[in-house]
């Protein structure tokens, strides 16, 4: 078997340039002599702009332009695009206009009020200091709750949408008849993405066309939005994306900066660049999560789940963003009932506007939020019902014989073996030895808890994806992909897939992505779709290419097509030693003038999505005197279907766990009552470090998906989906004996200490 084939783990080829400092990121490739754009951002959360004086800035040394809302009239459509929900009859949905650059009102700290373009970045910042703005303050609303003076006239009480799904009457009846009910409030706190590479872009005019380079998650949506906003033909706009230092959903949306940079380049007819610094990113990047949920479960006398009822309030920030209205509603709904065999339920979500930065997708986009809710609910229910979480899970999950299974939310889980994965996870985590480890911790004055999160997630995004395979003149084979790597390892994994299907030497494959001129269309990256959608597209395109070469193989081998066999990268005549490799045949095609054979393009569509799942088991220790909470053991067993590169998959899981557990342990975005961001630097916003995690045990139990030929299920977001609840459940388990009945993310020393103190003062500790 080739060491570059399927289920092999060759080192990532892209890592050579990343680790040697030769990666080509957006700030590395800006054109020589490009002007710099910087932004004058609102310092207040909610106000009318009483006066804005930019004349001194316009006269400052090196300044090429100062742009305000008044300056873009007729040149740029001053409104951001986004999508809104379809709501049931009687529901509410609002779509207030969001300007690219503020006009008469600002609604969050960091909103763009003006832009300065200068020869150097220092000159641009100097000019920025000369801008004077006067504001008439308006009431500020920052709570994740309905109410407050309206931020938008279209949304009284700041209610952005009121949406629901399910049968409320049947759900109420099930709860009324239940032997046991459990109810709890769950806070899923706001986080800041903090990708290693902040957002940035540059634009330039090349032969009358606009070229915009951006470190995003796909180029075609950006191209279309730029053309539409600037009044240009889409054919006259090219968008490219170089290496990207992390996206995680946050870089998957349109932002005002890209439009203003492009407008400046077009108007000045010279390259213009912008690169966010960390503080600017923290106040202007779309946030993640931020919802408050009341979750309820109804059980019969045998502890079998009869119904669930979930009501959430979702903070959208000051404006609708691209996908924000869908994340906590339709996307969460896809896996709302998790792995459980329950068909009765109700899910209601109210979206609210607040004077904070907009919220949008963050690793998992709705599925981590849903799984955090259901897994916190089931774990707490086990404690309240006097059983253990492993037993309650087993009693209520979907049995293997019920697959394919149509869920409460009308999703079809195609395959699953939850018992097999749980057995492996409990064995790998040594659940039987937990009591002894707890006793050891207690002997050292620590409280130890164990937490389970059994997640399932839905692969999102377009089910179609394009691939082009091109034999280049220099002897390499160009593989053009419609997805977009943000660091996941696409360059290696997709080359493995092409090599395995066609026999093209791994080291002769050149990966091409992120260029709207060179690739006709594609879905970009997001929703854990890339491997499954692109991988199956590569296989389908490879098969088409091989079939197209068979006519030429007939001529080369001098036999009829039925006698030709393709295997291990070569066409051969059955029963003989006559053969010709695909690479040799491509050379022959070029020599014969058969250029039509040298490039094969195909768009493949998956018949359905896939549903990866797995068990995360965490153990934490809590110091009752200080509240310090540490994750000391972590075990993951997943079912991702067929793995292409197991090491890449393991890396994705490790990163996902770090982001999920990071939110559970330390990360928290905080605004004060006036709308000022209090966590605007790494001095105030705690990012998880290596020392915050134990070694993460990772294993897989594979049940191939039936929805695609390869049997893949997607892995990019699964670590995050499972981690939040496992760590938080473990923390609650640790302090349950002390009478604590609720913990919330982040599990900071102060919050845990307070919970313990409150329980002690109330005399709630168990005997």
Phi and psi in degrees as a GROMACS rama.xvg file:
@    title "Ramachandran Plot"
@    xaxis  label "Phi"
@    yaxis  label "Psi"
@TYPE xy
-64.575  140.172  UNK-2
-72.8375  -5.27714  UNK-3
-107.682  10.7463  UNK-4
-86.8348  -164.658  UNK-5
-70.4014  141.66  UNK-6
63.9248  26.3037  UNK-7
-111.306  160.277  UNK-8
-126.326  63.3897  UNK-9
-65.1802  151.96  UNK-10
-58.458  148.118  UNK-11
-66.0292  123.905  UNK-12
-66.4389  -33.4188  UNK-13
-68.0095  -20.3712  UNK-14
-67.7555  -21.8056  UNK-15
-59.0451  -48.6572  UNK-16
-74.3618  -33.9051  UNK-17
-64.8128  -42.6491  UNK-18
-81.4702  -15.2676  UNK-19
-103.437  9.57621  UNK-20
74.6109  20.7228  UNK-21
-111.115  14.8698  UNK-22
-61.3668  151.135  UNK-23
-112.084  88.5878  UNK-24
-94.9946  170.543  UNK-25
-58.5384  -36.5558  UNK-26
-77.7492  -12.5344  UNK-27
-85.0883  -22.6875  UNK-28
-113.813  4.72209  UNK-29
-58.4388  143.393  UNK-30
-59.1792  144.824  UNK-31
-57.4931  132.215  UNK-32
79.4336  10.3684  UNK-33
-63.3218  140.927  UNK-34
-73.2115  159.306  UNK-35
-109.335  135.507  UNK-36
-108.2  136.816  UNK-37
-131.699  163.709  UNK-38
-121.748  135.953  UNK-39
-89.9232  113.237  UNK-40
-110.825  150.891  UNK-41
-60.6817  135.336  UNK-42
-95.4702  -3.31535  UNK-43
-123.147  156.306  UNK-44
-84.8813  -28.703  UNK-45
-156.719  117.435  UNK-46
-169.065  159.104  UNK-47
-90.0113  141.235  UNK-48
-82.3018  105.721  UNK-49
-77.6741  -36.3545  UNK-50
-156.336  144.571  UNK-51
-140.749  112.584  UNK-52
-113.016  113.109  UNK-53
-117.147  7.06093  UNK-54
-64.7683  -40.8832  UNK-55
-63.5895  -37.3037  UNK-56
-64.8938  -38.0229  UNK-57
-64.0821  -27.9597  UNK-58
-92.2788  -1.94475  UNK-59
-69.9314  153.993  UNK-60
-57.7948  133.587  UNK-61
80.3575  -4.27535  UNK-62
-76.8559  130.521  UNK-63
-100.922  -28.5163  UNK-64
-167.132  148.803  UNK-65
-124.92  126.957  UNK-66
-115.008  126.142  UNK-67
-123.018  178.035  UNK-68
-58.4194  -35.6894  UNK-69
-66.6869  -25.0377  UNK-70
-83.8915  -12.8866  UNK-71
-102.094  -0.953635  UNK-72
-57.2049  128.21  UNK-73
80.3804  -4.94749  UNK-74
-114.027  -29.7033  UNK-75
-147.313  129.063  UNK-76
-66.8759  113.213  UNK-77
-86.5852  58.7372  UNK-78
-152.608  136.538  UNK-79
-84.3738  147.682  UNK-80
-88.8509  147.426  UNK-81
-163.526  169.41  UNK-82
-111.206  154.324  UNK-83
-126.034  158.288  UNK-84
-66.8934  154.508  UNK-85
-94.1293  124.434  UNK-86
-107.572  155.408  UNK-87
-66.8812  165.426  UNK-88
-56.8248  128.711  UNK-89
92.1548  -7.60284  UNK-90
-79.2119  176.891  UNK-91
-129.729  138.297  UNK-92
-146.944  137.266  UNK-93
-123.081  152.036  UNK-94
-140.453  64.0476  UNK-95
-65.9975  150.633  UNK-96
-70.219  136.565  UNK-97
-112.866  117.868  UNK-98
-75.4042  150.217  UNK-99
-63.8799  -43.6353  UNK-100
-131.532  133.177  UNK-101
-55.6106  141.798  UNK-102
-102.316  -82.7583  UNK-103
-110.9  1.26901  UNK-104
-152.251  143.526  UNK-105
-115.914  148.265  UNK-106
-128.456  -2.44244  UNK-107
-158.696  153.048  UNK-108
-65.6501  123.401  UNK-109
109.367  -7.82327  UNK-110
-66.3894  139.247  UNK-111
-73.3078  128.129  UNK-112
-109.812  -33.1116  UNK-113
-157.104  160.018  UNK-114
-129.371  141.7  UNK-115
-117.858  133.06  UNK-116
-116.608  127.076  UNK-117
-142.329  168.765  UNK-118
-62.3733  -38.5512  UNK-119
-126.886  161.484  UNK-120
-66.7284  -38.4249  UNK-121
-63.0261  -43.1222  UNK-122
-63.8812  -38.4306  UNK-123
-64.0073  -41.9443  UNK-124
-68.6591  -36.7485  UNK-125
-61.3123  -43.0626  UNK-126
-66.2563  -34.6082  UNK-127
-57.9639  -35.8716  UNK-128
-67.324  -17.4433  UNK-129
-89.0543  -9.72152  UNK-130
-75.0306  134.023  UNK-131
-118.265  130.279  UNK-132
-130.651  134.289  UNK-133
-111.665  136.203  UNK-134
-122.601  142.887  UNK-135
-101.309  106.364  UNK-136
-62.2437  144.8  UNK-137
-120.841  160.544  UNK-138
-58.2615  144.426  UNK-139
-109.591  135.878  UNK-140
-123.855  117.452  UNK-141
-122.53  -10.2612  UNK-142
-75.3762  144.928  UNK-143
-78.9503  74.9116  UNK-144
-160.332  150.988  UNK-145
-70.5284  138.279  UNK-146
132.791  -179.198  UNK-147
87.7988  163.48  UNK-148
-64.9585  139.655  UNK-149
-61.7457  130.597  UNK-150
-79.1716  -32.7941  UNK-151
-125.625  138.46  UNK-152
-59.6544  -29.8376  UNK-153
-73.0258  -10.3103  UNK-154
-128.397  77.868  UNK-155
-57.1778  142.863  UNK-156
60.0364  16.8329  UNK-157
59.3537  26.4459  UNK-158
-83.4718  108.277  UNK-159
-79.3795  -41.4929  UNK-160
-156.785  155.137  UNK-161
-132.56  110.216  UNK-162
-132.953  147.788  UNK-163
-152.185  164.6  UNK-164
-147.297  142.076  UNK-165
114.192  -179.621  UNK-166
-106.86  99.4285  UNK-167
-63.2748  -40.0879  UNK-168
-66.5568  -45.9263  UNK-169
-64.7274  -36.5939  UNK-170
-66.1451  -45.9936  UNK-171
-59.1468  -40.7403  UNK-172
-64.1449  -42.1677  UNK-173
-63.1796  -39.2569  UNK-174
-68.6355  -38.2381  UNK-175
-64.6746  -31.5006  UNK-176
-93.9305  -4.65597  UNK-177
-70.1333  146.573  UNK-178
-75.9597  -30.5026  UNK-179
-140.86  141.308  UNK-180
-131.746  148.205  UNK-181
-129.674  135.91  UNK-182
-137.806  136.842  UNK-183
-153.697  152.53  UNK-184
-98.7257  137.259  UNK-185
-128.794  126.299  UNK-186
-104.307  122.984  UNK-187
-108.278  97.0631  UNK-188
-69.9268  158.887  UNK-189
-75.5279  141.273  UNK-190
-125.283  164.956  UNK-191
-110.888  131.869  UNK-192
-60.082  -51.012  UNK-193
55.5694  52.1116  UNK-194
-56.6122  146.405  UNK-195
-54.8105  -40.7696  UNK-196
-100.498  117.325  UNK-197
-64.6184  171.091  UNK-198
-67.4326  151.224  UNK-199
-169.078  164.959  UNK-200
-165.543  165.656  UNK-201
-145.597  157.514  UNK-202
-134.807  151.925  UNK-203
-154.007  154.052  UNK-204
-97.4103  125.56  UNK-205
-128.665  112.128  UNK-206
52.9353  43.1011  UNK-207
80.7366  0.420193  UNK-208
-110.635  151.886  UNK-209
-89.3832  125.536  UNK-210
-110.064  121.36  UNK-211
-120.424  122.825  UNK-212
-108.846  131.845  UNK-213
-145.91  144.166  UNK-214
-89.5833  70.3607  UNK-215
-111.857  -157.104  UNK-216
-117.561  13.7182  UNK-217
166.225  148.083  UNK-218
-102.453  -23.9594  UNK-219
-75.2643  -39.7265  UNK-220
-63.6113  -38.9792  UNK-221
-64.0051  -44.715  UNK-222
-57.2621  -47.8172  UNK-223
-65.1515  -41.4075  UNK-224
-66.1702  -41.7452  UNK-225
-62.1498  -46.5488  UNK-226
-60.256  -45.008  UNK-227
-65.4228  -43.9938  UNK-228
-71.5347  -31.9662  UNK-229
-92.9677  -0.617234  UNK-230
68.1064  34.3546  UNK-231
-110.024  157.544  UNK-232
-69.432  141.972  UNK-233
-62.1927  -28.4325  UNK-234
-67.2841  -17.5722  UNK-235
-96.4127  9.99606  UNK-236
-124.801  127.209  UNK-237
-116.621  131.7  UNK-238
-120.402  133.342  UNK-239
-128.232  155.931  UNK-240
-135.063  122.193  UNK-241
-86.7324  -154.573  UNK-242
-58.1984  144.165  UNK-243
-128.199  129.346  UNK-244
-91.457  58.2975  UNK-245
96.2649  133.43  UNK-246
-125.718  -55.2901  UNK-247
59.0045  28.3113  UNK-248
90.934  -34.5382  UNK-249
-62.4346  -31.4886  UNK-250
-94.4  14.1169  UNK-251
-94.8671  7.20553  UNK-252
-119.878  164.116  UNK-253
-73.6703  144.51  UNK-254
-129.32  153.644  UNK-255
-58.1251  -35.4081  UNK-256
-58.3167  -37.5336  UNK-257
-65.4366  -32.9831  UNK-258
-73.2605  -39.648  UNK-259
-72.8518  -37.8932  UNK-260
-62.8715  -42.8052  UNK-261
-67.6759  -40.6312  UNK-262
-60.5933  -44.6314  UNK-263
-62.7288  -42.5946  UNK-264
-63.0893  -39.0875  UNK-265
-68.8216  -43.8262  UNK-266
-73.028  -37.9624  UNK-267
-87.0361  -13.629  UNK-268
54.3288  46.0801  UNK-269
-155.119  157.031  UNK-270
-63.1258  141.854  UNK-271
-133.134  135.732  UNK-272
-126.255  154.429  UNK-273
-145.535  137.129  UNK-274
-137.072  122.851  UNK-275
-68.0244  144.404  UNK-276
-93.9986  174.185  UNK-277
-64.9694  -43.4949  UNK-278
-63.917  -39.2221  UNK-279
-64.1181  -39.8647  UNK-280
-62.8941  -41.7535  UNK-281
-66.5458  -26.8055  UNK-282
-96.5465  -11.8571  UNK-283
-123.624  -19.8141  UNK-284
-67.1838  143.553  UNK-285
-58.5549  135.337  UNK-286
-81.2238  179.175  UNK-287
-133.278  160.258  UNK-288
62.1676  -130.91  UNK-289
72.0868  75.7042  UNK-290
-150.257  155.502  UNK-291
-120.741  128.549  UNK-292
-128.348  137.741  UNK-293
-104.453  116.198  UNK-294
-115.383  137.259  UNK-295
-135.849  146.211  UNK-296
-134.079  142.15  UNK-297
-115.85  132.933  UNK-298
-125.974  153.492  UNK-299
-85.7825  -175.002  UNK-300
-65.7274  -21.2958  UNK-301
-96.0674  13.6173  UNK-302
67.2241  28.0918  UNK-303
-93.5164  134.057  UNK-304
-68.6798  126.365  UNK-305
-105.254  -32.0554  UNK-306
-166.674  157.748  UNK-307
-128.119  152.953  UNK-308
-138.636  119.393  UNK-309
-124.685  125.919  UNK-310
-128.668  122.185  UNK-311
-123.475  152.651  UNK-312
-118.304  122.895  UNK-313
-111.101  126.077  UNK-314
-84.7215  116.401  UNK-315
-91.2807  -8.04802  UNK-316
79.5107  -161.932  UNK-317
-76.2142  -22.8832  UNK-318
-140.959  157.807  UNK-319
-66.1657  136.462  UNK-320
-106.779  -176.106  UNK-321
-52.2287  -51.3508  UNK-322
-119.623  5.97456  UNK-323
-56.8998  -43.5072  UNK-324
-64.9839  -23.7111  UNK-325
-87.4995  -24.7092  UNK-326
-63.7095  -52.4296  UNK-327
-85.7148  1.46397  UNK-328
-114.217  -88.9331  UNK-329
-64.3897  -38.011  UNK-330
-73.9314  -39.8474  UNK-331
-63.284  -37.2047  UNK-332
-57.6867  -32.6288  UNK-333
-55.5916  -33.9446  UNK-334
-127.671  27.9709  UNK-335
-57.1921  -39.6878  UNK-336
-90.0744  5.68112  UNK-337
57.005  -132.592  UNK-338
-93.8034  10.8235  UNK-339
-95.299  146.402  UNK-340
-88.5319  81.4569  UNK-341
-141.217  134.824  UNK-342
-118.889  -1.39191  UNK-343
-113.799  128.503  UNK-344
-175.237  170  UNK-345
-144.077  137.202  UNK-346
-133.13  114.36  UNK-347
-119.405  136.669  UNK-348
-134.195  131.342  UNK-349
-112.456  126.969  UNK-350
-96.3995  139.074  UNK-351
-127.525  147.828  UNK-352
-91.4669  139.507  UNK-353
-136.364  163.686  UNK-354
-84.2613  61.8939  UNK-355
-137.262  168.301  UNK-356
-60.2174  144.699  UNK-357
-56.8421  153.698  UNK-358
-110.205  142.215  UNK-359
-150.542  -150.494  UNK-360
-69.0571  138.073  UNK-361
-142.087  142.116  UNK-362
-19.1832  103.397  UNK-363
112.736  -34.7116  UNK-364
42.5875  74.1796  UNK-365
100.744  -38.0486  UNK-366
-72.9912  -41.4036  UNK-367
-60.5618  -37.9535  UNK-368
-64.0837  -43.2138  UNK-369
-67.354  -45.9295  UNK-370
-68.5179  -36.4252  UNK-371
-58.8712  -41.5915  UNK-372
-66.2087  -52.7141  UNK-373
-69.3564  -35.5466  UNK-374
-76.4598  -31.6847  UNK-375
-66.3989  -39.544  UNK-376
-65.3203  -47.4204  UNK-377
-66.9674  -39.6182  UNK-378
-64.3553  -44.6332  UNK-379
-66.9733  -37.4243  UNK-380
-60.354  -41.3653  UNK-381
-58.2153  -42.6938  UNK-382
-65.6759  -44.1548  UNK-383
-69.7756  -29.3474  UNK-384
-86.1877  -4.98832  UNK-385
79.3483  22.3911  UNK-386
-118.459  -171.328  UNK-387
-112.696  157.969  UNK-388
-64.5576  -33.2237  UNK-389
-67.1551  -40.8344  UNK-390
-66.6453  -43.0967  UNK-391
-67.0661  -36.5447  UNK-392
-60.0115  -51.5094  UNK-393
-60.9666  -36.1573  UNK-394
-69.3963  -24.3894  UNK-395
-117.861  -6.49528  UNK-396
-77.549  167.426  UNK-397
-72.1269  120.591  UNK-398
-71.0034  154.543  UNK-399
-54.8949  -37.3983  UNK-400
-71.4015  -10.612  UNK-401
-90.3206  -1.80008  UNK-402
-82.6434  144.882  UNK-403
-66.4311  144.228  UNK-404
-121.323  126.065  UNK-405
-91.0309  117.335  UNK-406
-82.0697  172.226  UNK-407
-51.2233  -35.1288  UNK-408
-95.7329  15.2626  UNK-409
65.9844  32.6534  UNK-410
-98.6165  140.962  UNK-411
-101.252  105.235  UNK-412
-73.9499  115.266  UNK-413
-76.1274  -45.5637  UNK-414
-141.753  159.078  UNK-415
178.865  144.337  UNK-416
-139.447  79.9847  UNK-417
-66.4754  -33.8135  UNK-418
-65.6463  -41.9946  UNK-419
-60.1104  -44.3725  UNK-420
-69.3224  -40.9843  UNK-421
-63.1784  -44.1653  UNK-422
-57.7468  -44.6962  UNK-423
-65.8969  -42.4627  UNK-424
-64.3302  -44.0882  UNK-425
-65.0386  -35.1763  UNK-426
-69.0123  -47.3344  UNK-427
-63.3956  -35.0685  UNK-428
-83.4314  -6.04453  UNK-429
50.7462  56.6157  UNK-430
-60.7031  -34.7228  UNK-431
-62.4889  -27.3923  UNK-432
-89.9314  3.18032  UNK-433
-63.658  -40.0855  UNK-434
-58.012  -40.1211  UNK-435
-67.1243  -39.7164  UNK-436
-66.9359  -37.2512  UNK-437
-62.5002  -41.7894  UNK-438
-63.2833  -39.6666  UNK-439
-62.1907  -42.1023  UNK-440
-64.5329  -42.5439  UNK-441
-62.4296  -35.0002  UNK-442
-64.3887  -23.9248  UNK-443
-97.257  9.68717  UNK-444
80.7076  17.9137  UNK-445
-111.973  153.966  UNK-446
-102.65  128.82  UNK-447
-118.525  136.759  UNK-448
-132.768  157.134  UNK-449
-121.593  139.08  UNK-450
-135.351  138.489  UNK-451
-114.255  137.605  UNK-452
-130.861  115.494  UNK-453
-106.004  101.771  UNK-454
-98.6868  160.489  UNK-455
-140.854  144.002  UNK-456
-135.014  159.52  UNK-457
-107.062  128.576  UNK-458
-72.4823  129.456  UNK-459
-107.593  179.545  UNK-460
89.6203  177.239  UNK-461
-62.5367  141.321  UNK-462
-86.4754  -8.46722  UNK-463
-101.169  148.583  UNK-464
-153.971  147.051  UNK-465
-101.967  149.364  UNK-466
-140.251  140.159  UNK-467
-127.815  132.859  UNK-468
-116.208  123.361  UNK-469
-132.263  126.871  UNK-470
-85.6444  113.632  UNK-471
-87.2138  161.612  UNK-472
-66.3628  -25.7693  UNK-473
-84.3259  7.72048  UNK-474
92.8542  -4.74457  UNK-475
-91.2958  163.366  UNK-476
-115.013  120.068  UNK-477
-85.5462  125.521  UNK-478
-108.402  107.576  UNK-479
-94.5586  126.315  UNK-480
-121.384  144.772  UNK-481
-86.0835  -8.3227  UNK-482
-86.6451  -179.759  UNK-483
-142.907  114.992  UNK-484
-71.4992  135.723  UNK-485
-115.2  23.9918  UNK-486
116.926  3.78112  UNK-487
-77.4564  -16.1894  UNK-488
104.059  22.6033  UNK-489
-56.6927  -39.2743  UNK-490
-57.6435  -39.5172  UNK-491
-79.1511  -50.3695  UNK-492
-63.8948  -42.9581  UNK-493
-73.2704  -30.4824  UNK-494
-66.0058  -38.8502  UNK-495
-57.8355  -42.8555  UNK-496
-67.6334  -41.8277  UNK-497
-65.6853  -41.6647  UNK-498
-61.4009  -45.4302  UNK-499
-64.5581  -34.7641  UNK-500
-82.372  -32.5053  UNK-501
-117.483  -16.4053  UNK-502
78.6068  2.00052  UNK-503
-59.6424  128.928  UNK-504
-53.9317  134.341  UNK-505
-55.9902  -40.6225  UNK-506
-80.5856  1.85179  UNK-507
-107.479  9.39321  UNK-508
-98.2726  127.225  UNK-509
-113.859  119.342  UNK-510
-87.8334  132.516  UNK-511
-126.939  129.734  UNK-512
-148.163  170.981  UNK-513
61.8989  48.4896  UNK-514
-150.653  109.884  UNK-515
-70.598  -15.2233  UNK-516
-81.0049  -39.986  UNK-517
-87.9048  -20.0645  UNK-518
-124.828  124.424  UNK-519
-61.5101  -46.7967  UNK-520
-161.878  167.23  UNK-521
-179.403  170.076  UNK-522
-100.419  -2.80502  UNK-523
66.4471  -162.84  UNK-524
-114.884  148.321  UNK-525
150.48  148.841  UNK-526
71.075  21.0995  UNK-527
59.4878  26.5087  UNK-528
-89.9383  -21.2497  UNK-529
-58.8599  -52.7857  UNK-530
-61.0014  -45.712  UNK-531
-70.5866  -48.9867  UNK-532
-68.0811  -47.9269  UNK-533
-72.2202  -38.7712  UNK-534
-61.3718  -46.1071  UNK-535
-68.2312  -31.587  UNK-536
-67.1718  -39.5023  UNK-537
-62.0888  -43.7762  UNK-538
-63.3176  -45.2418  UNK-539
-64.3407  -40.4884  UNK-540
-67.704  -39.1486  UNK-541
-60.6119  -44.5703  UNK-542
-63.0951  -40.4307  UNK-543
-63.884  -43.2493  UNK-544
-62.3437  -45.1716  UNK-545
-61.1641  -42.4274  UNK-546
-63.8995  -37.0495  UNK-547
-67.6173  -28.8703  UNK-548
-80.5537  -10.7341  UNK-549
-65.5212  -32.3905  UNK-550
-61.8761  -42.3995  UNK-551
-69.5346  -34.8766  UNK-552
-62.9175  -36.0432  UNK-553
-56.3766  -44.9308  UNK-554
-68.2746  -43.6536  UNK-555
-66.3757  -39.8664  UNK-556
-94.587  -10.356  UNK-557
59.3138  45.3481  UNK-558
-140.336  165.654  UNK-559
-78.4308  153.758  UNK-560
-52.0387  -42.1993  UNK-561
-60.8642  -21.0694  UNK-562
-89.5946  -1.50112  UNK-563
-94.3515  134.781  UNK-564
-119.593  135.758  UNK-565
-109.647  123.53  UNK-566
-157.467  139.132  UNK-567
52.9084  39.3751  UNK-568
82.2493  11.5638  UNK-569
-139.879  147.892  UNK-570
-91.9689  132.977  UNK-571
-139.131  163.986  UNK-572
-95.7008  123.427  UNK-573
-54.3898  130.126  UNK-574
82.0381  5.28257  UNK-575
-131.791  175.262  UNK-576
-100.415  11.8006  UNK-577
-76.7705  127.194  UNK-578
-156.723  161.602  UNK-579
-146.275  131.917  UNK-580
-75.9502  160.118  UNK-581
-61.7273  -38.8703  UNK-582
-64.9425  -40.2631  UNK-583
-66.4563  -39.1908  UNK-584
-66.1834  -34.7564  UNK-585
-65.2445  -38.7215  UNK-586
-63.5219  -40.3413  UNK-587
-65.2792  -40.0376  UNK-588
-61.0233  -41.3072  UNK-589
-64.6469  -43.314  UNK-590
-65.0905  -31.3071  UNK-591
-85.9872  -1.59727  UNK-592
78.5398  16.144  UNK-593
-88.9753  62.733  UNK-594
-64.6389  -21.3676  UNK-595
-61.9851  -25.6763  UNK-596
-83.0629  -14.5  UNK-597
-83.2468  -6.62105  UNK-598
-140.738  121.505  UNK-599
-123.859  123.271  UNK-600
-121.089  139.483  UNK-601
-153.077  144.767  UNK-602
-113.307  123.09  UNK-603
-112.198  142.971  UNK-604
-122.106  127.847  UNK-605
-69.9895  146.888  UNK-606
-76.8149  -22.8189  UNK-607
-166.047  168.938  UNK-608
-80.4615  -178.887  UNK-609
-129.924  164.289  UNK-610
-133.057  87.6311  UNK-611
-67.2886  154.128  UNK-612
-152.079  168.837  UNK-613
176.411  170.699  UNK-614
-112.839  127.266  UNK-615
-110.344  126.446  UNK-616
-122.337  116.84  UNK-617
-113.643  149.016  UNK-618
-124.438  135.745  UNK-619
-126.874  154.413  UNK-620
-116.273  135.77  UNK-621
-118.799  129.358  UNK-622
-86.0054  110.396  UNK-623
-66.4885  -20.5324  UNK-624
-80.6837  -28.4504  UNK-625
-119.293  -16.7049  UNK-626
81.2206  -2.15959  UNK-627
-61.3681  127.091  UNK-628
-119.686  122.337  UNK-629
-122.661  137.085  UNK-630
-83.4417  119.124  UNK-631
-111.953  -16.7832  UNK-632
-145.022  144.293  UNK-633
-150.229  126.229  UNK-634
-129.45  134.449  UNK-635
-128.787  131.186  UNK-636
-129.013  120.158  UNK-637
-116.453  159.759  UNK-638
-119.465  100.102  UNK-639
-103.203  12.4443  UNK-640
69.4451  -150.193  UNK-641
-70.5815  132.23  UNK-642
-98.9748  136.359  UNK-643
-84.7581  -51.861  UNK-644
-131.838  97.239  UNK-645
-56.2181  -35.2101  UNK-646
-67.7449  -39.1187  UNK-647
-63.3643  -41.6647  UNK-648
-61.6313  -45.212  UNK-649
-60.3949  -39.7222  UNK-650
-62.6995  -39.8962  UNK-651
-63.0989  -40.8452  UNK-652
-66.8178  -44.4392  UNK-653
-57.8882  -45.8401  UNK-654
-63.9386  -40.7876  UNK-655
-64.4016  -41.9217  UNK-656
-61.4426  -41.6032  UNK-657
-60.8762  -38.0727  UNK-658
-73.4657  -39.7893  UNK-659
-70.8145  -47.8315  UNK-660
-68.9076  -30.0609  UNK-661
-61.3201  -42.2631  UNK-662
-64.9522  -41.5328  UNK-663
-64.0819  -35.5918  UNK-664
-93.9443  -44.9531  UNK-665
-137.162  -28.9784  UNK-666
-76.2897  138.878  UNK-667
-165.834  123.778  UNK-668
-94.4182  125.381  UNK-669
-126.099  128.885  UNK-670
-110.69  143.99  UNK-671
-85.4593  -179.623  UNK-672
-64.3282  -20.7139  UNK-673
-90.4728  0.682338  UNK-674
87.3219  9.26212  UNK-675
-80.5378  135.389  UNK-676
-77.5781  116.151  UNK-677
-87.1437  -15.859  UNK-678
-113.296  62.6271  UNK-679
-103.112  14.6147  UNK-680
-154.982  168.534  UNK-681
-74.5253  -4.66733  UNK-682
-73.2787  -25.1693  UNK-683
-116.435  -26.6281  UNK-684
-101.901  115.983  UNK-685
-83.5083  115.428  UNK-686
-94.1  140.185  UNK-687
-65.7762  147.103  UNK-688
-118.823  169.043  UNK-689
-57.1709  -35.5401  UNK-690
-68.6079  -13.4614  UNK-691
-81.4535  -6.13052  UNK-692
-125.495  146.055  UNK-693
-82.1347  179.344  UNK-694
-63.198  138.406  UNK-695
-100.269  114.918  UNK-696
-79.1884  125.986  UNK-697
-128.278  128.37  UNK-698
-144.239  162.801  UNK-699
-131.427  148.972  UNK-700
-125.21  111.112  UNK-701
-95.1158  124.066  UNK-702
-121.442  103.03  UNK-703
-56.4778  139.72  UNK-704
-68.4531  146.739  UNK-705
-95.5808  2.00784  UNK-706
-94.3288  -4.67343  UNK-707
-147.648  155.667  UNK-708
-60.2635  -37.3308  UNK-709
-75.3951  -31.7844  UNK-710
91.1129  20.3989  UNK-711
-81.5052  160.36  UNK-712
-131.587  -10.3048  UNK-713
90.1679  140.188  UNK-714
-139.11  -5.17591  UNK-715
-63.8345  -30.9102  UNK-716
-113.676  -4.69217  UNK-717
-60.3524  -37.2087  UNK-718
-58.9153  -41.3841  UNK-719
-69.8362  -40.2933  UNK-720
-58.5482  -38.8366  UNK-721
-87.0691  -24.8342  UNK-722
-76.1718  -36.8224  UNK-723
-58.6951  -48.3345  UNK-724
-74.6479  -36.383  UNK-725
-62.1838  -43.7521  UNK-726
-69.2565  -44.1272  UNK-727
-67.6873  -40.1271  UNK-728
-61.6215  -39.1348  UNK-729
-64.3122  -38.4687  UNK-730
-64.7912  -42.0401  UNK-731
-64.7629  -39.7261  UNK-732
-61.3802  -36.8778  UNK-733
-63.9816  -36.2501  UNK-734
-105.936  2.06189  UNK-735
-59.4181  -40.756  UNK-736
-66.281  -18.1739  UNK-737
-90.2398  7.75019  UNK-738
91.2914  1.73012  UNK-739
-77.6939  128.608  UNK-740
-116.406  -0.0251194  UNK-741
-151.747  133.407  UNK-742
-133.418  151.484  UNK-743
-131.653  152.636  UNK-744
-70.4103  146.349  UNK-745
-81.0455  150.041  UNK-746
-85.0351  60.2222  UNK-747
-71.1041  158.463  UNK-748
-53.5437  -42.4619  UNK-749
-64.9936  -44.5457  UNK-750
-66.5196  -40.5197  UNK-751
-69.428  -40.9069  UNK-752
-61.5349  -42.5255  UNK-753
-62.7095  -43.3855  UNK-754
-58.8962  -43.6066  UNK-755
-65.8926  -41.1671  UNK-756
-66.0031  -41.4106  UNK-757
-63.8652  -41.8718  UNK-758
-65.6757  -40.6664  UNK-759
-64.6624  -41.857  UNK-760
-64.2993  -31.6411  UNK-761
-86.5648  -2.34517  UNK-762
67.2602  37.0171  UNK-763
-94.6657  -6.57557  UNK-764
-60.1234  141.608  UNK-765
-68.332  147.968  UNK-766
